[in-house]
Amino acid sequence: MRFQDCSGSYVEHAYNPIHRRYEYDPAGELSRTLDKLRGETQYEYEANGQLLARNTGRVVDGEEFRYDAAANRLNFNTSRFDHVKDNRLKQWANHEYKYDAWGNLIEKVVGIVRWQTFTYDCENRLVKTETMADTQVESTSSYQYDSLGRRVAKQSEIKSQSDHKRFLWQGLRMLREESPGQSSLYLYEPGSYAPLARVDEKEGEVENKVYYFHTDQIGTPLEMTDAEGQIVWQAKYRAWGAVEKLVVNKVEQNLRFQGQYFDVETGLHYNTFRYYDPEIGRFITQDPIGLEGGFNLYGYCRNPTAWIDPLGLDWNYFLSNEDGAYYHGRASDKTSLSDVMRRHGKNEGADGVRFGTGDSISQITPRGTDYDVVRGIENAGVREKPILGRGSANVRGNIIHGMADDKLPTEKGRARVAGANNYLEGKGVSKVSSLSPIETRTAVGTATC
């Protein structure tokens, strides 16, 4: 059973012997978890919501983080005023990194015993890797993609053991995973990348096996149980998604953060359009949508306890009061409602703050929505009311349209308008402000409810 508070945040997950409770600070950030299987964990944040520390009460398990102004990870022996040039991290702890001219990670060295190389195609997609350990080849791998950029197959060899997998997709969610003699079908929460169940079909066996996922507050699998309720897979994670320990590993389970699939041959997580390195909490290539996804093209998110980035795409929201929606916007998948609230709460004009006490924010499209559809919906929402106009001293409204008038007749503009219209029609509404919210939060002083 999963319970939510009035802000939509998960506060409790209960299933004997699995029981978790979540506590949040006034800004809506996760401050404490109580887990029957893992004990207590506390979290600390910087003023901008960036994760500062994860404390378990055990020194060996605790984590602290330091960043430059662009949210790149820094070593603790460097100045807080240092920065990572071009956001291309060259060194962290005992790791060294090298990039090609397009910003793709091509080499990763860990200490003096481990060396990885990465090869890309003309679209900056990872197609080949090799891992050396103590001067010996430990693993090799190759990857294939379809015309939409989804990974459809991989071949790997680890210590002379070969493995081949094929992947089938439902839109941008992995639906089925196939390997010689076995296939797995995945079921997800509606409108989400959080897994619910897995159905395994094995050659020679009459009955399929059904497994159930038990996830944390952001949809990361923590346990998997069989049809009898027995735990067959259980993991302990570090803050940025690296598995600290596989406590139970009776059944292979490779799903990690929402939208991510663990590749044992590299230690990376396949993240639909890029690969994520959980050791340092960032992607190994730049965001394919450029600065629209954020100012740091390698960044995953500021806070992995609340944010997810299943695709590196966007979602829509609007701000409203007793008179209805007054501001329409979009945010990166890396951004939470709490972060958007915090940003608009600091935007002050002659008519007050853009988001203040009594105002509500509503997420109206799911994370992972097609980028052009998001842009079209934003534009349609903004055009439901007059804009404030450039140079306005007021902030409680949109300053400009989502797309300029001269952009609407272009091929891209028409595609975005059509995408928005199709989305609205599919939801049975004609106006963006009539979309049913996925999640709504209301500002009550400095807290949310």
C-alpha positions as CSV (number, residue, x, y, z in Angstrom):
1,M,0.0,0.0,0.0
2,R,1.2,3.5,-0.8
3,F,0.0,6.6,0.9
4,Q,0.2,10.3,-0.2
5,D,-0.1,13.5,1.7
6,C,-2.1,16.5,0.5
7,S,0.8,17.7,-1.7
8,G,0.9,14.4,-3.6
9,S,4.2,13.3,-2.0
10,Y,4.5,9.7,-1.0
11,V,4.6,9.5,2.8
12,E,4.4,5.7,3.4
13,H,4.8,2.4,1.7
14,A,3.7,-0.7,3.6
15,Y,3.8,-4.4,2.7
16,N,4.9,-6.8,5.4
17,P,7.9,-7.3,5.8
18,I,8.4,-4.1,3.7
19,H,7.6,-0.9,5.4
20,R,8.8,2.6,4.6
21,R,7.9,6.1,5.8
22,Y,8.9,9.4,4.3
23,E,9.1,12.8,5.9
24,Y,9.4,16.1,4.1
25,D,10.6,19.6,5.0
26,P,8.5,22.8,4.5
27,A,10.0,23.2,1.0
28,G,8.7,19.8,0.0
29,E,12.1,18.1,-0.1
30,L,12.5,14.6,1.4
31,S,14.2,15.0,4.8
32,R,14.0,11.5,6.3
33,T,13.1,8.0,5.5
34,L,12.4,5.2,7.9
35,D,12.8,1.8,6.3
36,K,12.2,-1.5,8.0
37,L,14.8,-3.2,5.9
38,R,17.4,-0.4,5.7
39,G,17.0,1.7,8.8
40,E,16.9,5.5,9.0
41,T,18.3,7.9,6.3
42,Q,18.4,11.7,6.6
43,Y,18.9,14.2,3.8
44,E,20.3,17.7,3.8
45,Y,20.0,20.3,1.0
46,E,21.5,23.6,-0.1
47,A,19.2,26.7,-0.4
48,N,18.5,25.9,-4.1
49,G,17.3,22.4,-3.3
50,Q,20.6,20.7,-4.4
51,L,21.4,17.5,-2.4
52,L,24.1,18.2,0.1
53,A,24.3,15.1,2.2
54,R,22.9,11.7,2.8
55,N,23.3,10.4,6.4
56,T,22.5,6.9,7.6
57,G,24.0,7.1,11.0
58,R,27.0,5.0,9.9
59,V,30.1,6.9,8.8
60,V,31.0,4.2,6.1
61,D,27.6,4.7,4.4
62,G,27.3,8.5,4.6
63,E,27.7,10.7,1.6
64,E,28.5,14.4,1.2
65,F,28.5,16.4,-2.0
66,R,30.1,19.6,-3.3
67,Y,29.3,21.3,-6.6
68,D,30.4,24.3,-8.7
69,A,27.9,26.9,-9.8
70,A,26.8,24.7,-12.8
71,A,26.1,21.7,-10.5
72,N,29.2,19.7,-11.5
73,R,30.6,17.5,-8.8
74,L,33.7,18.8,-7.1
75,N,36.3,17.1,-4.9
76,F,36.4,18.4,-1.3
77,N,40.0,19.5,-1.6
78,T,39.0,22.1,-4.3
79,S,37.6,25.6,-3.7
80,R,33.9,26.2,-4.0
81,F,34.7,28.9,-6.5
82,D,36.4,26.4,-8.8
83,H,34.4,25.3,-11.9
84,V,34.5,22.6,-14.5
85,K,35.3,24.0,-18.0
86,D,32.6,23.3,-20.5
87,N,30.9,21.1,-17.8
88,R,33.2,18.3,-19.0
89,L,34.3,16.7,-15.7
90,K,37.9,15.6,-16.1
91,Q,38.6,14.2,-12.6
92,W,36.6,13.2,-9.6
93,A,38.0,11.2,-6.7
94,N,40.2,8.5,-8.3
95,H,38.3,8.7,-11.7
96,E,39.7,10.4,-14.8
97,Y,37.6,11.2,-17.9
98,K,38.4,12.1,-21.5
99,Y,36.0,13.5,-24.2
100,D,35.9,13.8,-28.0
101,A,35.3,17.0,-29.9
102,W,31.5,16.6,-29.6
103,G,31.6,16.2,-25.8
104,N,31.1,12.5,-25.7
105,L,32.9,10.6,-23.0
106,I,35.4,8.3,-24.7
107,E,37.6,7.2,-21.9
108,K,37.1,6.5,-18.1
109,V,40.0,5.5,-15.9
110,V,39.4,4.3,-12.3
111,G,42.6,4.2,-10.3
112,I,45.4,2.2,-11.9
113,V,43.4,-1.0,-12.5
114,R,40.3,-0.2,-14.5
115,W,40.1,1.4,-17.9
116,Q,37.0,1.8,-20.1
117,T,36.6,3.1,-23.7
118,F,33.4,4.2,-25.5
119,T,32.7,4.5,-29.2
120,Y,29.8,6.5,-30.8
121,D,28.0,6.7,-34.1
122,C,27.4,9.8,-36.2
123,E,24.4,10.6,-34.0
124,N,26.4,10.5,-30.8
125,R,24.8,7.2,-29.7
126,L,27.0,4.7,-27.8
127,V,27.7,1.7,-30.1
128,K,30.7,0.0,-28.6
129,T,32.5,-0.3,-25.3
130,E,35.6,-2.1,-23.9
131,T,36.6,-2.5,-20.2
132,M,40.1,-3.5,-19.1
133,A,40.9,-4.7,-15.6
134,D,44.5,-5.3,-14.6
135,T,45.6,-5.2,-18.2
136,Q,43.1,-7.9,-19.2
137,V,40.0,-7.5,-21.3
138,E,37.1,-7.8,-18.8
139,S,34.2,-7.1,-21.0
140,T,33.2,-5.8,-24.5
141,S,29.8,-4.8,-25.8
142,S,27.9,-3.4,-28.8
143,Y,24.5,-1.7,-29.1
144,Q,21.9,-1.2,-31.9
145,Y,19.1,1.4,-32.1
146,D,16.0,1.9,-34.2
147,S,15.1,5.0,-36.2
148,L,13.5,6.6,-33.1
149,G,16.7,6.3,-31.2
150,R,15.5,3.5,-28.9
151,R,18.0,0.7,-28.1
152,V,16.7,-2.5,-29.6
153,A,19.6,-4.9,-29.0
154,K,22.8,-5.4,-27.2
155,Q,25.6,-8.0,-27.3
156,S,28.1,-8.3,-24.5
157,E,30.9,-10.6,-23.4
158,I,32.0,-10.6,-19.8
159,K,35.0,-12.8,-18.8
160,S,34.4,-15.0,-21.9
161,Q,30.6,-15.3,-21.2
162,S,28.4,-14.0,-24.0
163,D,25.0,-12.5,-23.6
164,H,22.5,-11.2,-26.2
165,K,19.4,-9.2,-25.5
166,R,16.6,-7.7,-27.6
167,F,14.3,-4.9,-26.4
168,L,10.7,-4.2,-27.6
169,W,9.1,-0.8,-26.9
170,Q,5.7,0.7,-26.2
171,G,6.3,4.3,-27.2
172,L,9.3,5.3,-25.1
173,R,8.8,2.7,-22.3
174,M,10.6,-0.7,-22.5
175,L,7.8,-3.2,-22.9
176,R,9.7,-6.5,-23.4
177,E,13.2,-7.8,-22.9
178,E,14.3,-11.0,-24.7
179,S,17.3,-13.2,-24.3
180,P,17.9,-16.8,-25.5
181,G,15.4,-19.1,-23.9
182,Q,13.6,-16.3,-21.9
183,S,11.6,-13.1,-22.2
184,S,10.3,-10.6,-19.6
185,L,7.2,-8.4,-20.0
186,Y,7.1,-5.2,-18.0
187,L,4.0,-3.4,-16.6
188,Y,4.1,0.2,-15.3
189,E,2.1,2.6,-13.3
190,P,-0.3,4.6,-15.5
191,G,1.4,7.6,-17.1
192,S,4.7,6.8,-15.5
193,Y,8.0,4.9,-15.9
194,A,7.7,3.4,-12.4
195,P,7.4,-0.4,-12.7
196,L,4.6,-2.4,-11.2
197,A,5.2,-6.0,-12.3
198,R,7.2,-8.3,-14.5
199,V,6.0,-11.5,-16.2
200,D,8.8,-14.0,-17.1
201,E,8.3,-16.6,-19.8
202,K,11.0,-19.3,-19.9
203,E,11.5,-21.9,-22.6
204,G,10.4,-25.4,-21.4
205,E,8.3,-24.1,-18.5
206,V,4.5,-24.4,-18.7
207,E,3.6,-21.5,-16.4
208,N,4.9,-17.9,-16.5
209,K,6.4,-16.4,-13.4
210,V,5.0,-13.1,-12.1
211,Y,7.1,-10.7,-10.0
212,Y,6.0,-7.5,-8.3
213,F,8.1,-4.3,-7.9
214,H,8.2,-2.3,-4.6
215,T,9.6,1.2,-5.3
216,D,10.6,4.2,-3.3
217,Q,9.0,7.7,-3.5
218,I,10.4,8.4,-7.0
219,G,9.7,5.0,-8.5
220,T,13.1,3.3,-8.1
221,P,12.8,-0.5,-7.5
222,L,14.0,-1.4,-4.0
223,E,12.6,-4.9,-3.8
224,M,11.0,-7.4,-6.1
225,T,8.7,-10.2,-4.7
226,D,7.4,-13.4,-6.3
227,A,3.8,-14.6,-6.4
228,E,4.1,-16.0,-2.9
229,G,5.3,-12.6,-1.5
230,Q,8.9,-13.7,-1.0
231,I,11.6,-11.2,-1.7
232,V,13.7,-12.4,-4.7
233,W,15.6,-9.2,-5.3
234,Q,16.6,-6.4,-2.9
235,A,19.1,-3.6,-3.2
236,K,20.6,-0.7,-1.2
237,Y,21.4,2.4,-3.2
238,R,23.7,5.3,-2.9
239,A,22.2,8.8,-3.4
240,W,22.7,9.0,-7.2
241,G,21.5,5.6,-8.1
242,A,24.6,3.3,-7.8
243,V,23.8,0.0,-6.1
244,E,25.7,-0.1,-2.8
245,K,24.7,-3.7,-2.1
246,L,22.5,-6.4,-3.6
247,V,21.1,-7.9,-0.4
248,V,19.0,-10.5,-2.3
249,N,19.7,-11.4,-5.9
250,K,17.8,-14.6,-6.7
251,V,16.4,-13.1,-9.9
252,E,18.2,-10.7,-12.2
253,Q,16.6,-7.3,-12.1
254,N,18.1,-4.4,-14.1
255,L,15.6,-1.5,-13.7
256,R,17.0,1.5,-11.7
257,F,15.9,5.2,-11.6
258,Q,12.7,5.6,-13.7
259,G,13.4,5.0,-17.4
260,Q,16.9,3.5,-16.6
261,Y,18.3,0.0,-17.3
262,F,21.5,-1.2,-15.7
263,D,24.2,-2.6,-18.1
264,V,26.4,-4.9,-16.0
265,E,29.1,-4.8,-18.7
266,T,29.8,-1.1,-18.2
267,G,28.2,-0.1,-14.9
268,L,26.2,2.5,-16.8
269,H,22.4,3.0,-16.9
270,Y,20.8,3.2,-20.3
271,N,18.4,6.2,-20.1
272,T,16.5,6.0,-23.4
273,F,18.4,8.7,-25.3
274,R,21.6,8.7,-23.3
275,Y,23.7,6.7,-20.8
276,Y,23.9,7.7,-17.1
277,D,26.9,7.1,-14.8
278,P,25.5,6.5,-11.3
279,E,28.9,6.8,-9.7
280,I,29.0,10.6,-10.4
281,G,25.3,11.3,-11.1
282,R,25.5,12.6,-14.6
283,F,25.2,11.6,-18.3
284,I,28.2,10.6,-20.4
285,T,27.0,12.7,-23.4
286,Q,25.4,16.1,-23.8
287,D,21.7,16.6,-23.9
288,P,20.4,16.1,-27.4
289,I,17.8,18.9,-27.0
290,G,20.6,21.4,-26.0
291,L,20.1,24.1,-23.5
292,E,16.3,23.5,-23.5
293,G,17.0,20.7,-21.1
294,G,19.0,22.9,-18.7
295,F,22.2,24.9,-18.5
296,N,24.4,21.8,-17.8
297,L,24.2,19.5,-20.8
298,Y,25.5,16.6,-18.7
299,G,23.4,17.1,-15.6
300,Y,20.8,14.6,-14.4
301,C,19.1,16.7,-11.7
302,R,19.8,18.7,-8.6
303,N,18.1,16.3,-6.2
304,P,17.8,12.6,-6.9
305,T,15.4,12.1,-3.9
306,A,12.7,14.0,-5.7
307,W,13.5,14.5,-9.3
308,I,13.6,12.0,-12.2
309,D,14.8,12.3,-15.8
310,P,13.5,9.3,-17.7
311,L,14.0,10.9,-21.1
312,G,15.6,14.2,-20.7
313,L,12.4,15.9,-22.0
314,D,9.8,18.3,-20.6
315,W,6.4,18.6,-18.9
316,N,3.7,21.3,-18.7
317,Y,2.1,23.1,-15.7
318,F,0.0,26.1,-15.0
319,L,-0.3,28.5,-12.0
320,S,-3.8,29.3,-10.8
321,N,-5.7,31.2,-8.1
322,E,-9.4,31.6,-7.3
323,D,-9.9,33.2,-10.8
324,G,-8.4,30.3,-12.7
325,A,-5.1,29.7,-14.5
326,Y,-3.0,32.9,-14.9
327,Y,0.4,31.5,-16.0
328,H,1.4,28.6,-18.3
329,G,4.9,27.1,-18.4
330,R,7.0,24.0,-19.0
331,A,9.8,22.4,-17.1
332,S,12.5,19.9,-17.7
333,D,12.1,16.3,-16.5
334,K,15.0,17.1,-14.2
335,T,12.8,19.7,-12.3
336,S,10.2,18.9,-9.6
337,L,7.1,20.9,-8.7
338,S,8.9,22.1,-5.6
339,D,11.7,23.5,-7.7
340,V,9.3,25.4,-10.0
341,M,7.4,26.7,-6.9
342,R,10.6,28.0,-5.4
343,R,11.7,29.7,-8.7
344,H,8.3,31.5,-9.3
345,G,8.1,32.4,-5.6
346,K,11.3,34.5,-6.0
347,N,9.9,36.3,-9.1
348,E,8.5,39.6,-7.8
349,G,6.9,42.5,-9.7
350,A,4.6,45.4,-9.3
351,D,1.7,43.0,-8.8
352,G,3.4,40.9,-6.2
353,V,5.2,37.5,-6.5
354,R,4.3,35.3,-9.4
355,F,3.6,32.4,-7.0
356,G,2.6,33.2,-3.4
357,T,0.3,32.2,-0.6
358,G,-3.0,30.8,-1.9
359,D,-1.7,30.2,-5.4
360,S,-1.7,26.6,-6.8
361,I,0.6,24.9,-9.3
362,S,-0.7,22.0,-11.4
363,Q,1.3,19.5,-13.5
364,I,-0.9,18.8,-16.5
365,T,1.3,16.6,-18.8
366,P,3.4,13.6,-17.6
367,R,7.2,13.6,-17.6
368,G,8.4,12.1,-20.9
369,T,5.8,14.0,-23.0
370,D,7.1,14.7,-26.5
371,Y,9.1,17.9,-26.5
372,D,7.2,19.5,-29.5
373,V,3.8,18.6,-27.9
374,V,5.0,20.3,-24.7
375,R,5.9,23.4,-26.6
376,G,2.6,23.4,-28.4
377,I,0.6,23.0,-25.2
378,E,2.5,25.8,-23.5
379,N,1.7,28.1,-26.5
380,A,-2.0,27.1,-26.5
381,G,-2.2,27.8,-22.8
382,V,-0.5,31.2,-22.9
383,R,-2.9,32.3,-25.8
384,E,-6.0,31.6,-23.6
385,K,-5.4,35.0,-22.0
386,P,-3.7,38.3,-23.0
387,I,0.0,38.4,-22.4
388,L,1.7,41.0,-20.2
389,G,4.2,42.0,-22.9
390,R,7.9,42.7,-22.8
391,G,8.9,45.4,-20.4
392,S,5.9,44.9,-18.1
393,A,6.5,45.6,-14.4
394,N,4.0,42.8,-13.6
395,V,4.8,39.1,-13.3
396,R,1.5,37.4,-12.6
397,G,1.0,36.3,-16.1
398,N,3.0,35.3,-19.2
399,I,5.3,37.9,-20.6
400,I,5.4,36.5,-24.2
401,H,3.6,33.8,-26.2
402,G,5.0,30.2,-26.1
403,M,5.8,30.6,-29.8
404,A,6.1,33.9,-31.7
405,D,3.4,34.6,-34.3
406,D,5.9,34.4,-37.2
407,K,6.9,30.9,-36.0
408,L,3.4,29.4,-36.2
409,P,3.2,29.0,-40.0
410,T,6.6,27.2,-40.1
411,E,6.8,23.5,-40.4
412,K,8.0,23.2,-36.8
413,G,5.3,25.6,-35.6
414,R,2.5,23.7,-37.4
415,A,3.7,20.4,-36.0
416,R,3.7,21.8,-32.5
417,V,0.2,23.2,-32.8
418,A,-1.1,19.9,-34.3
419,G,0.6,17.9,-31.5
420,A,-1.1,20.1,-28.9
421,N,-4.5,19.9,-30.6
422,N,-4.2,16.1,-30.8
423,Y,-3.2,15.9,-27.1
424,L,-6.2,18.0,-26.0
425,E,-8.6,16.1,-28.2
426,G,-7.4,12.8,-26.8
427,K,-8.1,14.2,-23.3
428,G,-11.6,15.3,-24.3
429,V,-11.0,19.1,-23.7
430,S,-10.5,22.1,-26.0
431,K,-8.5,24.3,-23.6
432,V,-5.2,23.7,-21.8
433,S,-6.6,25.1,-18.5
434,S,-9.3,22.4,-18.7
435,L,-6.8,19.5,-18.5
436,S,-7.1,17.4,-15.4
437,P,-4.1,17.9,-13.2
438,I,-1.7,15.0,-12.5
439,E,-0.6,16.7,-9.3
440,T,-1.5,20.0,-7.6
441,R,0.2,21.9,-4.8
442,T,-1.0,25.0,-3.1
443,A,1.3,27.5,-1.4
444,V,0.6,28.0,2.3
445,G,3.2,30.5,3.6
446,T,6.5,28.7,3.0
447,A,5.0,25.2,3.1
448,T,2.9,23.4,0.5
449,C,-0.3,21.4,1.0
